Amino acid sequence: MSDPVGVKSVHTETTGTLVTGAYYLKAYQCISGGTAGDIIFRDGGASGAIIMRFNIGTGLQPIGLLLPDAGILFETDLHVTLPTSAKVTVVYGK
């Protein structure tokens, strides 16, 4: 059975492009893995515009956020830069 709203998820433990194409970031969950630093979401690859940036500490508690309404639009692709050992799961859709 297909998902009528087209919501999908992807998990990564490395910096890189998660999804290619225009999508809304609807939610995320991340964990530091013991290394503090910034998690940076960009539109347009590693050198693209920073759309969202936040800092995580060294704690091992997951951090999650459900974004309101449709979410945040990424027009080209959804790229994430992670600190060493950090992991992130994003929920995205059209």
Buried (B, 14 or more C-beta within 10 A) or exposed (E): EEEEEEBEBEEBEEBEBBBEEEBBBBBBBBBBBEEEBEBBBBBBEEEBEEBBEEEBEEEEEEBEEEBEEEBBEBEBBBBBBBBEEBBBBBBBBE
